[in-house]
Amino acid sequence: MTRGNQRELAREKARKKAEKQGKGKTTDGRALIKKKEDDANIMREKQKKAAEKLAAAASAPKA
């Protein structure tokens, strides 16, 4: 019976750790969808700029 307190303390410690890890990761579905859309828009802009840069490099006269 001497380990009973140790088990309870370990359980409490594990519970607190689990609560702490779960706090920052709560997002609702709308926020996740908005983030994905924003990321997609950023990537589209980058791809557009890269395509323009390649087109400018291809049309530039080579010396």
N, C-alpha and C positions, 0 to 999 in steps of 0.2 A: 504493500500500500504506500510505500514511500515515493513511488513514481507518479502517483495520481496528480499531485500539484504540478509536476514537471509537464505532464501531458496537457493539462489545462492551460498552462502558460504557453506551450508550443502551439496549441490550437488558437489561442487568442492572438498570438503573434502572427500566425499564418492568415488569420481572418483580417487583421489590420493591413497586412501586406497586400492581400488580394483587393481590399477596398481602395487602397492607395493606387494600385496599378490601374484599376478600372475607372478612376475618376476622369482623367483627361481624354479618354477615348470615346466618349459618348457623342455621337453625331446623329442627327436625324436624317432621313432619306433625302429631304429637300436640300440640305446643306451638301450632302455628298454629290448629288446630281449637279448642283451649281458649281461645285469645285471641278468636276469632270468637264463641264461645259467651258469653264474659264480656261482650264488647261488645254482643251482642244483648240480654243480660239488662239491662244498663245502659240501653239504649235503650227497652226495654219499661217499665222503671220510670219513665223520663222521660215516656213517652207516657201512662202511667197517671196520673201526677201532673198532667200537662197536661189530661187529660180530666176529672179531679176538679175542677180549678180552673175549667174551663169550665162544668161542671155546677153548681158552687157560684155562679158568676157569673150563670148563666141563672136559677137558682131564687131568687136574692136579689131582694127587692122593690126596685123602682126608685123613687127619690124625686124 
